[in-house]
Amino acid sequence: MSAHGAPVPMTSAPCGPLSGRAEVPGDKSISHRALILGALAVGETRITGLLEGEDVLDTARAMRAFGAEVTDHGGGAWSVHGVGVGGFAEPGQVIDCGNSGTGVRLIMGAMATSPIAATFTGDASLNSRPMARVTDPLALFGARAVGRSGGRLPMTLVGAADPVPVRYTVPVPSAQVKSAVLLAGLNAPGRTVVIEREATRDHTERMLAGFGAEIATEDSDEGRVITLTGRPELRPQEIAVPRDPSSAAFPVCAALIVPGSDVLVPGIGLNPTRAGLFETLREMGADLTYENKREEGGEPVADLRARHSPEMRGTRVPPERAASMIDEYPILSVVAAFARGRTHMGGVKELRVKESDRIDAMAQGLRACGVRVEEGEDWFAVEGAGGLPGGAVVESRLDHRIAMSFLVAGMAAGAPVTVDDGAPVATSFPVFEPLMAALGADIRKGV
C-alpha cells in the first residue's frame, strides 16, 4: 500500500540509448528549509524552483498551520509571509508530514522553543521511524515530547515556554538532527552550539546566514563547531532553489549504464556536502563531467554530462564520505552491479532507519535480479559483473529511492524489472516517469 492510496506497480524494460536534457526538480533539502525559514522571517520571502513533490507540499501546509501565509504562484514560484522567530501560532489540527523525515524533524526544531503544542503524524513509513534522535536534544531546550513506544509518531511536542541555549554534540552524522537543533536555537537566548564529528550537508547554515542570523562555523579537535546566536530578526529573502543532486543521480546513473547514452543534467547543486556520489562515480571510471560551473543563491552549481561508461570498476567507498551521499547509496548499488568487481559501502548504518531499511531493501532486490550482495549492520557490498539479469518483481517498501533505483536498473537489465509500488516516487521526484521517458526510457504502469 502506497502512502496515498492503492499500490501502483511499475515496470521498466531494457531500452535504447538515453539522450537529451534532464531538467530535474528543485533540491528537496533546500526547498524544505526555504519554506521554514521564510515562515520564521518578518516579511515576504520569494522562492523560485521549489520542488513541488508531496514531501515539500506537506511542509508548506505545515507552515500555514503555524500561521505563515504560504502562496503558490505556479511554475515553482512561491511566496511566504513569515511570522518572525518565536511567532508560530499553535496549529488547530494534526500536522501530517506524509513520508518526510526531513520535514517533520526540521518543523519540530522550528517550534520546539515556542510555548505552543503540536501533534505530528505521517504515513506508515514515517510513523515507523525513530524520532528520539531529534526529540532528545530538543528536550535540552525545555521541550517535551509524548509519542508511541520507541519514540515514534504520532507524537505531540510541547514547546519550551522558557527555552535555554544548549551545547550539543550530534552522536551520529545527521543533517536533520543538526538542523533541528539550530532551528530550535533561533528562539533561545544566548548562543546555541552544535558539534559534528563528521560534517553533514550545510544548507541550513548557509541559509540561516542568508536570512541574517549570526552563525559561525569552525573546525576544532572536537569536530565541526557551529555557533548560533539566538533571537535574531530574520530578513526575508529571494531564493532560487538549485536542482536536486539526489534527483539528478537517477538520470545520471541511468546514462552511465545504458549503452550509447549521453545525457545533460543542467543546473545541479554541487554543494561539497552533497556531491559524494559524483566523486565516487568518477573514481569508478564513469564518464561524468561538470560544465558551466557557477554559483547561485550561495550554492555551487554546474551542468552535469553523463555518458555510457562500460569500463567502470568496483571501488571501496570511504566511510567518511557517507554523510555527503547517504541518499544515493541505493542507486550507487545499482551502478555497482554494472561495474566490474566488488564495491564496498561502509559506515552506512543510517540507511537502516531511512524511509525503509535501505540496505536490506537493496540487497533483497538486487539478489532477486541476479546480483551477489553481502551485508552487515553498517555496510553492504555488491559484486559487479558488468550487468544484471533482471526479470524480477521487487518491493519498494514505501521508499521513493528504492523504487527509482530499480526502475533505473530495468533500463539496462537483461529483462524488465518491476517495482510493486511506484507511487512513493511522487514524494520527491513527481516528474520522474515523464522525464525518463523523454530521454528514451520504457517505464510503464503495471506488471
C-alpha positions, 0 to 999 in steps of 0.5 A: 500500500502506497502512502496515498492510496492503492499500490501502483506497480511499475515496470521498466524494460531494457531500452535504447540509448538515453539522450537529451536534457534532464531538467530535474526538480528543485533540491528537496533539502533546500526547498524544505528549509526555504519554506521554514525559514521564510515562515520564521522571517518578518516579511515576504520571502520569494522562492523560485524552483521549489520542488513541488513533490508531496514531501515539500507540499506537506511542509508548506501546509505545515507552515500555514498551520503555524500561521505563515501565509504560504502562496503558490504562484505556479511554475515553482514560484512561491511566496511566504509571509513569515511570522518572525522567530518565536511567532508560530501560532499553535496549529488547530489540527494534526500536522501530517508530514506524509513520508518526510523525515526531513520535514517533520524533524526540521518543523519540530526544531522550528517550534520546539522553543515556542510555548505552543503544542503540536501533534505530528503524524505521517504515513506508515513509513514515517510513523515507523521511524525513530524520532528520539534522535531529534526529540532528545536534544530538543528536550535540552531546550525545555521541550517535551515530547509524548509519542508511541513506544520507541519514540515514534509518531504520532507524537505531540511536542510541547514547546519550551515556554522558557527555552535555554541555549544548549551545547550539543554534540550530534552522536551520529552524522545527521543533517536533520538532527543538526538542523533541528537543533539550530532551528530550535536555537533561533528562539533561545537566548544566548548562543546555541552550539552544535558539534559534528564529528563528521560534517553533514550537508550545510544548507541550513547554515548557509541559509540561516546566514542568508536570512541574517542570523549570526552563525559561525562555523569552525573546525576544532579537535572536537569536530565541526563547531557551529555557533548560533546566536539566538533571537535574531530578526530574520530578513526575508529573502529571494531564493532560487532553489538549485536542482536536486543532486539526489534527483539528478543521480537517477538520470545520471546513473541511468546514462552511465549504464545504458549503452550509447547514452549521453545525457545533460543534467543542467543546473545541479547543486554541487554543494561539497556536502552533497556531491559524494556520489559524483566523486565516487562515480568518477573514481569508478571510471564513469564518464561524468563531467561538470560544465558551466560551473557557477554559483547561485543563491550561495550554492555551487552549481554546474551542468552535469554530462553523463555518458555510457561508461562500460569500463567502470570498476568496483571501488571501496567507498570511504566511510567518511564520505557517507554523510555527503551521499547517504541518499544515493547509496541505493542507486550507487548499488545499482551502478555497482552491479554494472561495474566490474568487481566488488564495491564496498559501502561502509559506515552506512548504518543510517540507511537502516532507519531511512524511509525503509531499511535501505540496505536490506531493501537493496540487497533483497532486490538486487539478489532477486535480479541476479546480483551477489550482495553481502551485508552487515549492520553498517555496510553492504557490498555488491559484486559487479559483473558488468550487468544484471539479469533482471526479470524480477518483481521487487518491493519498494517498501514505501521508499521513493529511492528504492523504487527509482533505483530499480526502475533505473536498473530495468533500463539496462537489465537483461529483462524488465524489472518491476517495482510493486509500488511506484507511487512513493516516487511522487514524494520527491521526484513527481516528474520522474516517469515523464522525464525518463521517458523523454530521454528514451526510457520504457517505464510503464504502469503495471506488471 
